[in-house]
Amino acid sequence: MKHERKSKRRKKTCDVKGCDGKKKQSVPAGKASTKAGLDIDADGPNAYLCKKHWKEYKKNTKEEREARQLSWK
């Protein structure tokens, strides 16, 4: 008899309040809400973002990512 796998995966939609877009990328929930200014409705450590909100997150955290990359060199 085959056992059914229980999926621990979460919903397949964006975690930004009021958005029902398909999830594209996972990011730290705290960073997404504080640094990127998104209104996150996630119950775990990570938040899933749709394509539109992922682009917004990247724009809002660009300076921080560039500064971090400069410190590598």
BELLIN-V71927 format. One record per backbone hydrogen bond with DSSP energy under -1.0 kcal/mol. CO is the residue of the C=O (numbers start at 1). NH is the residue of the N-H. E is the energy in kcal/mol with one decimal. If there is no record, write none. Layout:
BEGIN
CO|NH|E ; CO|NH|E
END
This chain:
BEGIN
12|23|-1.3 ; 15|41|-3.1 ; 16|19|-2.0 ; 21|14|-2.4 ; 25|49|-2.9 ; 27|47|-3.3 ; 28|32|-2.2 ; 29|33|-1.9 ; 30|34|-2.4 ; 31|35|-1.4 ; 31|36|-1.4 ; 32|38|-2.0 ; 38|40|-1.3 ; 39|17|-2.8 ; 45|29|-2.5 ; 47|27|-2.7 ; 48|15|-3.4 ; 49|24|-3.3 ; 49|25|-1.8 ; 50|54|-2.6 ; 51|55|-1.9 ; 52|56|-1.6 ; 53|57|-2.5 ; 54|58|-2.4 ; 55|59|-2.1 ; 56|60|-2.3 ; 57|61|-1.5 ; 61|65|-2.2 ; 62|66|-2.5 ; 63|67|-2.3 ; 64|68|-2.1 ; 65|69|-2.0 ; 66|70|-2.0 ; 67|71|-1.4
END
